[in-house]
């Protein structure tokens, strides 16, 4: 059995902020327009802390691995800051993640890989926590030839994992997926 534990704490005394400037109006053009300048500054402090742990257990042809992580992100803006984007970072990462993987060699040369995961909610972009599972069966058919069947995200038809901050971006969902593959290695 292998156990790995890492505890961490990071402190950032000067953390980047995006500060809006005073609007400028250019009326000398045929079509007057306004410009709102954006400046960078270091008007915040940040701290991240947490723990990551994994346990791996091997018995004959079975390998089990469990992984857990806890993450906390705290950002404090200076009173003079007008930044609207930095505060969102503390809701952009899940506090809790848990994963379990099982790998095994089954009879008839079949290899089984299963993975399950829990990912905590992301409050700032409004993404719910989710649980998912993947399964893959693989069999060697001869020297350098491998056949596999894979199913991913099997517990729900789709779920959101992230939200893009890009203006106009479409918020995609990760869907259930099945694949069949035949791999042939030339040596």
C-alpha positions as CSV (number, residue, x, y, z in Angstrom):
1,X,0.0,0.0,0.0
2,X,1.2,3.5,-0.9
3,X,-0.1,6.6,0.9
4,X,0.9,10.1,-0.2
5,X,-0.2,13.3,1.6
6,X,0.7,16.8,0.7
7,X,-0.4,19.9,2.7
8,X,0.1,23.3,1.2
9,X,-0.3,27.0,2.0
10,X,0.5,29.9,-0.4
11,X,0.4,33.6,0.3
12,X,0.6,36.3,-2.3
13,X,1.1,39.8,-0.9
14,X,0.8,41.5,-4.3
15,X,-1.9,40.0,-6.4
16,X,-2.9,41.3,-9.9
17,X,-6.2,43.3,-10.2
18,X,-7.9,44.8,-13.2
19,X,-8.8,48.4,-12.5
20,X,-11.2,50.4,-14.8
21,X,-10.0,54.0,-15.6
22,X,-12.0,57.1,-16.3
23,X,-14.0,57.0,-19.5
24,X,-12.8,59.0,-22.4
25,X,-15.1,60.4,-25.1
26,X,-13.8,61.2,-28.6
27,X,-16.3,63.5,-30.2
28,X,-14.0,64.6,-33.1
29,X,-15.1,61.7,-35.2
30,X,-18.2,61.3,-37.4
31,X,-19.4,58.7,-35.0
32,X,-18.4,59.8,-31.4
33,X,-17.3,56.9,-29.2
34,X,-16.3,56.2,-25.6
35,X,-13.2,54.4,-24.4
36,X,-13.0,52.9,-20.9
37,X,-9.4,52.2,-20.2
38,X,-8.4,49.2,-18.2
39,X,-5.3,49.2,-16.1
40,X,-3.5,46.5,-14.1
41,X,-2.5,47.0,-10.5
42,X,-1.6,44.9,-7.5
43,X,-4.4,45.9,-5.2
44,X,-5.2,42.6,-3.6
45,X,-3.8,39.8,-1.4
46,X,-4.5,36.1,-1.9
47,X,-4.1,32.9,0.0
48,X,-4.5,29.3,-1.1
49,X,-4.3,26.3,1.2
50,X,-5.4,22.7,1.3
51,X,-4.5,19.1,1.2
52,X,-4.0,16.4,-1.5
53,X,-3.9,12.8,-0.6
54,X,-3.8,9.5,-2.5
55,X,-3.9,5.9,-1.5
56,X,-2.9,3.1,-3.8
57,X,-3.4,-0.6,-3.1
58,X,-2.3,-3.5,-5.3
59,X,-3.5,-7.1,-4.8
60,X,-2.5,-9.7,-7.5
61,X,-4.1,-8.4,-10.7
62,X,-6.1,-5.6,-9.1
63,X,-4.9,-2.0,-8.5
64,X,-7.1,0.5,-6.6
65,X,-6.2,4.2,-6.3
66,X,-8.2,6.7,-4.3
67,X,-7.5,10.5,-4.5
68,X,-8.9,13.3,-2.5
69,X,-8.1,17.0,-2.6
70,X,-9.4,20.0,-0.6
71,X,-8.6,23.6,-1.9
72,X,-9.5,26.9,-0.4
73,X,-8.8,30.2,-2.2
74,X,-9.2,33.6,-0.4
75,X,-8.7,36.9,-2.2
76,X,-8.9,40.2,-0.3
77,X,-9.2,43.4,-2.4
78,X,-7.8,46.7,-1.1
79,X,-10.5,49.3,-0.3
80,X,-9.2,51.4,-3.2
81,X,-9.7,48.7,-5.8
82,X,-12.6,48.7,-8.3
83,X,-11.7,45.3,-9.7
84,X,-14.8,43.1,-10.4
85,X,-13.0,40.0,-11.7
86,X,-10.6,38.9,-9.0
87,X,-13.2,38.1,-6.4
88,X,-14.6,35.4,-8.7
89,X,-11.4,33.3,-8.5
90,X,-12.3,32.0,-5.1
91,X,-15.4,30.4,-6.6
92,X,-13.7,29.1,-9.8
93,X,-12.1,26.0,-8.2
94,X,-14.0,23.2,-6.4
95,X,-13.2,22.9,-2.7
96,X,-13.6,19.1,-2.8
97,X,-12.6,16.5,-5.4
98,X,-12.6,12.8,-5.0
99,X,-11.5,10.1,-7.5
100,X,-11.4,6.4,-7.4
101,X,-9.7,4.3,-10.1
102,X,-9.7,0.5,-10.4
103,X,-7.5,-1.3,-12.9
104,X,-7.5,-5.1,-13.4
105,X,-6.4,-7.9,-15.6
106,X,-9.3,-10.2,-16.2
107,X,-9.3,-13.7,-17.8
108,X,-8.9,-14.0,-21.6
109,X,-6.4,-11.2,-21.7
110,X,-9.0,-8.4,-21.0
111,X,-7.9,-5.4,-19.1
112,X,-10.5,-3.4,-17.2
113,X,-10.2,0.3,-16.2
114,X,-12.9,2.0,-14.2
115,X,-12.8,5.5,-12.8
116,X,-15.3,7.4,-10.7
117,X,-15.1,11.0,-9.6
118,X,-16.9,13.6,-7.5
119,X,-16.2,17.3,-8.2
120,X,-17.5,19.9,-5.9
121,X,-19.7,22.9,-7.0
122,X,-18.3,26.1,-8.5
123,X,-20.4,28.8,-6.9
124,X,-19.1,31.8,-8.8
125,X,-20.0,30.5,-12.3
126,X,-23.0,28.6,-10.9
127,X,-21.9,25.0,-11.7
128,X,-23.4,22.2,-9.6
129,X,-21.3,19.4,-8.1
130,X,-21.3,16.2,-10.1
131,X,-20.4,12.5,-9.9
132,X,-19.3,10.7,-13.0
133,X,-17.9,7.3,-14.0
134,X,-15.8,6.0,-16.9
135,X,-15.2,2.3,-18.0
136,X,-12.7,0.9,-20.5
137,X,-12.3,-2.7,-21.6
138,X,-9.2,-3.6,-23.7
139,X,-8.0,-6.8,-25.2
140,X,-4.8,-7.5,-27.2
141,X,-5.7,-9.4,-30.4
142,X,-2.1,-10.2,-31.4
143,X,1.3,-8.7,-31.6
144,X,0.8,-4.9,-31.8
145,X,-3.0,-5.1,-32.2
146,X,-5.4,-3.9,-29.5
147,X,-9.2,-3.6,-29.4
148,X,-11.0,-1.4,-26.8
149,X,-14.4,-0.2,-25.9
150,X,-14.7,2.9,-23.7
151,X,-17.7,4.7,-22.1
152,X,-17.1,8.1,-20.5
153,X,-19.4,10.2,-18.3
154,X,-21.8,7.3,-17.9
155,X,-23.9,8.6,-15.0
156,X,-25.6,11.5,-16.7
157,X,-26.3,12.5,-20.3
158,X,-24.4,15.8,-19.9
159,X,-23.0,18.1,-17.2
160,X,-21.2,21.5,-17.1
161,X,-17.6,21.6,-15.9
162,X,-16.5,25.1,-16.6
163,X,-17.7,28.5,-17.9
164,X,-15.6,30.6,-20.3
165,X,-15.1,34.2,-19.4
166,X,-14.6,35.0,-23.1
167,X,-17.3,37.4,-24.3
168,X,-19.7,35.6,-26.7
169,X,-18.4,32.1,-25.8
170,X,-21.0,29.3,-25.8
171,X,-21.1,27.4,-22.5
172,X,-20.7,23.8,-23.6
173,X,-21.6,20.7,-21.6
174,X,-19.6,17.5,-21.4
175,X,-21.7,14.7,-22.8
176,X,-21.8,11.0,-22.3
177,X,-19.5,9.4,-24.8
178,X,-18.8,5.9,-26.2
179,X,-15.9,4.8,-28.3
180,X,-14.7,1.6,-30.0
181,X,-11.2,1.5,-31.2
182,X,-8.8,-0.8,-33.0
183,X,-5.1,0.1,-32.6
184,X,-2.4,-1.4,-34.8
185,X,1.3,-0.7,-33.9
186,X,3.8,-1.2,-36.7
187,X,7.2,-2.2,-35.3
